[in-house]
Structures are given as structure tokens and as C-alpha cells.
Amino acid sequence: MQDAKPTDPKSATPNSARAARVLIVDDSAIVRQVLQAQLSRQPGIEVVGAAADPFAAREKILALKPDCVVLDIEMPRMDGLTFLKKLMKFHPVPTIICSSMTPRGCALALECLEAGAFEVVSKPSGNFSIGEVATRLGELVRAAVLAPVPKGAALARNAGAMPMEEMESAPSRVALPAAPLASKPKIANTAFRPGLSDKLIAIGTSTGGTEALREVLTALPVDVPPIVMVQHMPEGFTKAFAERLDRLCKIRVKEAEDGDPLIAGCALLAPGNRHMRLVRDGAAGLNKWLVRVADGPRVLRHKPSVEVLFESCAQYAGARALGIIMTGMGNDGATGLLSMRKAGAVTLGQDEQTCIVYGMPREAALCGAVQIVSPLDRIAKSITDFASGALVAQAA
């Protein structure tokens, strides 16, 4: 398989006559220097400044008017989440979170996505080199500056100055619970149920997908067919994301482990830095499956890869599957969804109007993989229609 190509229509800079202007906010001088040097080498990007904390960032945002902000989370005087919320309220600027993979950092990063951040990337680590992080940030910056302003943010990007009193009244740290909140009771659908447990839902998504998945999964009933999902996220973030979804949804949501069975009323999320494949559970019969989670080379630049999941669903689920591709950059999952369609699955792509980045669904549509195009707020209904058999007739 070949690497993903920069085919997204939203991958250009905001103005073809100039580069996208970026401000870096991080309390580490070394991180600021490294990111500034690496991002400056990315095509179509100009780093116009750097700030050591949100107070300095406020002044530079008003003076420099950047097109995008790359923001750390854990900083002195004010954390990144608090600053982001104020930024989205008073002076919305596309913001990308660049965070360490500590448990606290992962939890706060997810809150940042809910507050309007465009995407989260991991700081350079053992799994991600400085060059890889810079390349990913460059792609995200070019997409973020053309993305719609997040829901709830002020409509005018050139609104008045962020009130200084709002900055000064901010708490120095966001308080997080000492332990995860207890999950709501879930109905355990462990028994085989013809017409329900013999179907499955496969979902692939990337940039903008955390909030899209939250909207879809929270609308699903507890007896939905089993779900397998790939969301492009770094290792560590997927576990925190699955736990957050589990607290919000009627169904059970968990980060997948090798050998997990597919159970109605349960969604399995591929762990970061691991591929997830569907296989048939030979001991349980033709219509029962489990997942295999394993390391391996990146596919279409991603691990986990939507392509890997969808190809396995085509092989082992065929016409008993519904494949869904949602918001995200690149082409991961497009040909895999086509394989699912050729195997008899029903296939659905999120529409352009409701995508944060219309990349993956666009590529899937262009290669003929998509049967049904749906806005985000109708995808949950399509899943329940598939469970009842109504969606098959619609797609035929």
C-alpha cells in the first residue's frame, strides 16, 4: 500500500499569497525552539512567535494575529485548557494541542477537544520523532486554518481584545478527579441474538472525530450491534478517550484488547500505536467475531489504521457489516471501505457540510466506496436502521 497523499481540499493555506502564521505556546524553552525550527521548515507555514505562558500568548495573539496556535496544556500560571476556553469565547483562533502522554495530559487534552481544539498531537517521544511530529503539525495547521470555527465560539475572529480581567481571574490549574468516575450501569448483551449480534458496525475517523464519535455513540441504544472503531490518536489518548465515552454513553465503550469478543451493546476502540483487525471466533460459530490487536508497520501513515480494520471486516463480516467513514484528513480507509462494499456490506460516508475536514469521506466517495452520504446528526439513526434491516433496503 502506498502512503497517503495530501489530497484534502482543506489542506491549502488560508491565503495562497502567504503562509499560515503560527504562534507556539509552551513553558519549555527547548520545546519552543525545537517546534519553531521544525515547523518553519514545513511548506506554507510561518512561525510568527512563541510564548512561555497564556498571559504572554494573549498579548502576542492580539499583536501578531496568528492563523493558528499550537498550545501546550500543563503550564504555570494558567493551564492550556483554561486558556483555550477563554480564547474560544473572546478571540477564537484555530488551536492544536501538543501534549505529553501523561495520564493528566491525556485527560486534559480530551477536554480541550470538547472545548473547541482542532486536534491533539503527542510531543516527540519514543514513538514519534521530532520530524514526524513537525510533519503532522504542519498538515494540521494547513487544515485548521480553513476549518469552521468550533460550535459555541464567537463568530467574529477579529473580535475585541480578550479582557485582561478574564485572564487574571483564571485558576492556576484545572481540578481533575482523583480517580475515574464510575461508569453507568450497562446492559450486558452476551447472548447470541439473531438479527442483532450477527451484525456489526465498523467506524473509521480522524481529525474532528472525537466529537463526531461522541455525538454518534451517545445517541445509540444499549442493544445496538457490536461496534469496532479506529480514531487516529496517539498511544495513551485512546484509553482516556474510551473511558470518557463510556461515562457518556448508554452502551459500553472500551479500548480494545487482543482477543476481545464483539458483543452487542459494546464498542471497541483500537488502541493508539496498535492495529486492530476483525477475525472470526471459530469456537463460537460463523456469525461471531473477536478482535486481534497487534503491532506492525504503519499503513497509509497511521497506526491504528482504518484501512486495516475495514479490510478485515470485508473478509470476515461481508454483508453482515455496516462500514462508516467520518471526518478526517488523508485517505486512510477509502479502499478498505470499497472492499467492504464489494463484499456486500452497507457503506456510509459523512457529508462534507458536517465534516471538520472532508478528506477521508471524500476519498472514499471518489473511489466508489460510499453508498449512503449522511450528515453527522443522522448517522446514529442509520446505525439503528441497519440493525433493523431498513438501511439495507435504502442502500440497495
N, C-alpha and C positions, 0 to 999 in steps of 0.2 A: 504494500500500500504506500502511496506517496504522501508526503507531508501536506498539511492543509495549506491552501493558498489564500492570500489576502483578497478574497472575493467579496467581502462585505461592502454594500453600498454606503455604509456608515463608517467606513474606515478612513475617509479623507480628513484633512484638516478643516477647521471651520471656515477658513478663507484661503482659497488657493494661492493668494498673493503673499501669504505669510505663514509662518509656522505656528503651531499651537503653543501658547505661552503657559508654562507650568511653574507653580510655586511648591517647594518641598518644605514640609513642616515635620521636624523630628528633633528630639532633645539631644541626640547623639551627633557630635560634630563629624565623627568619622562617617556615619551613615549619610549625613547631608552631603559630604564631599563625594562619597562614592556614587550616590544616586545622581548627583548633579553631573558628575563626569560621564557616567554611563548613559543617562538619559539624553544628554547633549549630543551624543553620537547617533541617536535614533533619528531616522528621517522624518522631517516635518514637525520637529519638536524643538522648542527653545526654552531652557530653564531660565526664568527671569529673576529668580530669587530663592532664598531659603530662610527659614525662621526656626528658632530653637524652642518656641512655645506658642500657644494660641494667641497670647497678647501681642507678641511681635507679629504673628501671622495676620492678625486683624489689620494692623496698620499697613502691612505690605499688600494685602488683598485690595484695600481701598486705594492705595497709591499705584500699584502695578497693574491692577485689573487682569489677573491671570484668567486663562480659559479653563484651567483645571488645577486642582490642588491634590497633591499626594500627601496623605496625612498619617502620622503615627498615632497610636492610641494612648499608650501609657507614658505620660509626660508630667513634669512638675507643674504646679500652679493650677493647671486645668487639664483634665483628660480629653482625649480626642473626641469621645462620644459627646460630651457636654458641648464642646466647641462646634461639632458638626450640627447638632440640633439648633444652635443659635445661628449658624451660618445659613442653614436651610430656611430659617424663619425670616431673617433680616436681609440676607445678601446671598441668595443661592448661587453656588458655583459647583460644577461637576467635581465630585470628590472621590478619590480612590484611596482606600485604606491599605497601608503597607504595615503589616503587623507581625510580631513574633508569634510562635506557635505554642505559647504557654496556655494553660487552661483559662487563665483570666483574659489573656489576649484574644483567644478564640471566642469566648463568650461576649466580650465587648465588641468584637468585630461583627458578630451577627446582629447585635443591637444597632450597630452603625448602618448595616444594610437596611434594617427596618426603618431607620431614621432618614434614609434617602441617599446613602452612599452608593456610588455606581457599581463598585466591585471591591473585593478583598483579594490581596495577594500576600504571599508569605515573604518575609525578609529573606535575604540569601542565607542558605543553611546547607546541610549535607545533601539534601535532596534537590536543591535549586541553587545553581551557581549565580554569581553576580550578573554575568552576561544574560542568563536565561530570565532572571527577574527583570532586568532592564528591558529586554525584548518584549516580555509580556506587558510591562508597564507602558511601553511605547504603543503597543497595539490598543491597550485600554484607553490611553489618553486620546488617541485619534478617534476612537469610537465615542468616548464620553462627551467630547465637546459638541457632538451632533445629536446626542440623545435628548429626549424630552426632559424638562425639569421634573423632578420627582413630585408625586402627589403630595399636596399639603404644603409645598414650598411656595414662596412668594412668586407671583407671576412675572414680575419685572426683575431681570438680572441686575439692572442698574438702579436698584432701589437706594434709598438713603443710607448713610453710614450706619454700621452696626452700633447701637447705643453702648457707650462705654460702661454705663451702669449695669447693663446686662452682663458684661464681662466680669465686672468686679463682684457681682453678687453670686457668681457661679461657685458651686462646691469644688474643692480641690480634687476630689475623687468620686467616682460613681460607686455607690454601695452595691455589692453583689451578694446574693445569698451565700451563706457558708457551705450549704450543701444543695444539690439539685432538688427542685420541687418534686413532690411525689406525683407520679403520673396518675391521670384519671383512670378509674376502672375501665377496662376494655373487655369486650365480649370475645372469648376465645373460640375461634372458629376452626377447631382442629379436625373436625369430622369431614369426610368427603361428602360434598353436596353436588350432585349432578346439576349442570346448568349454571353453577357458580364457581365451585372450586376447580372445574375443568377448564376455566378460562383464566387469562392473566393479562395484566396491563404492564407495558414497558414504556418508560418515560425517559427522555434524554433532554438535558438543558444545560445552559452555561450562563453567560453574563445576563443578569436580571432574573435568573432562575430561582434564586432563593425565595423571593417574594412571590413569584409566579407559582411555585410549588406550594407555598403556604396557602395561597388563595384557592388552589385546586383541592389540596388534600383536606383542608378544614371543612370543605363543603361535602365531603363524601360520607355516606352512611357506614355503619360498623360492619355490614355484611357485604362490602364491596369485594370483588375478586382480588386475589393477591396481586401486589404491585412490586415491580423491580425498577429502580431508578438510578440514573447516573447524573450527578450535578458536578460540574467541574469545580472542585475546591481542593485546597492543599490538605495534606495529611494533618489530622488533628481537628480541623474545622468541621469535617463531615460528622464526627461523633457528636460535637456540640450542636450542630445543626439538626441532626436526627433527634437528639434529646429535646430540643426546643419544639420541633414539630410534634413529637409525641405528647408533650404537655398541652399543645393547642388543638390537636385533632381528636375526633371520636375513634378513629382507627389507631392501631398500634404502629409506631414508626421506630425503626432501629437501624443502626449502622450494621451492615451485613457482616456476618462471619462465615468462614468457609464451612459448607455443609448445612447452612440454614435451610429448612424446608419452606416452600411457598405455602402460606396459609391465608385463607380468606380473612379479610379484615386486618391485614398486616402489610406494611410497605417496607421493603428492604432498600437501604441507600448504600451504594457502592462506597467503600472507604477510600479516602484520599490516598494516592500513590499505590493503588492496587486495582487490577482489572476484576470485573465481576462478570461471570458467564452463567447462563442458564444450562442445566443438564437435566436429563430425565432421572427420576428416582426409581431405579429398576425394581426395588423391593416393594414399592407402593403401587405400581401399576402404570399404565400408559399415560394417564392424564395427571400424574403428579410429578412435581419438579422440586429441585433444590438448586442452590447457587454454589458455584465454586469461586472462591476469592483467592487470587494469587498474584505474585509479582510478574513482571515481564516488561519488554520494551514498550515505549510509548507508541501509541497508534494515532496517526493524524495529530501528533504532538501532545497527546493527552494520555494521562493515566490517573484515574479510570477513563476509559474511552466509551462513548456512546456506541460507536461502531462495533466494538467487541460484544457489548450486550445485545444489540439488535441482531447481529449475525447469529448469535447463539439462540435467540428467540425464534428466528426464522427456521433454524434447523430443528429445534426440539418442540416448539409450540405450534408453528404453522398457522392454520386457520383459527386456532383457539386463542389467538393473541390480538390485542389492540396495541399498536405502536403509536406513540405520541412524541413529536419533536417540537420543542418550545424555544423561546428566546435564547440567543447566544451568538457569539462570533464564530466564523470559520465554517467548515463543512463536516465536522465530526457527526457521524450518524446518518448522513444522507444516503449513502449507498447501502448501509445496513438496513435502513427503513425500506429501501427499494427491494432488498432481499426478502424482508418480511411481507411486503405486498405480493411479490411473486409467489411466496409460499402460501398465500391465501389469507393473510392477516388483514384486518381493517387498519388503515393508516390515517393519521390526523396530523396536521401542521397548524401551529398557532398563526394567526393572521398578522400582517405587517403592522396594522394600526395599534395593536396591543403589545407588540414586542418592544422591549427596551432596545435590543439590537436584532434586526431582521436579517440574520446571517444563516444560521443552521436551518431554520424552516425554509428560507429562500432557496438554499442549495438543494434541499430535499424536494421542493416543488419543481425546480428546474430539471432535475433528473427523472421526474415522473414518479416519485415515491409517494406523494401525498394524494390521498383520495378525497379527504374532507378538510376544508380550511375553516378554522373556528376562532372566534375571539376568546380571550382568556376566560371571561366570565361564563362561557358556555362549555368549557372543557369538562368540568365535573359532571354536568348533565350528559355529555357524550359518553362518559365512562359508565354511568348508571344505565344509559340506554344500551350500551354494549352488553352489560351484564344481563339485561332482559331480552336481548336479541334484536331490539329495534334498530340499533345502529348498523347492523349488517345490511338490512333492507335499504337504509338510507344511502349506504356507500355503494351498493350494487349498481 
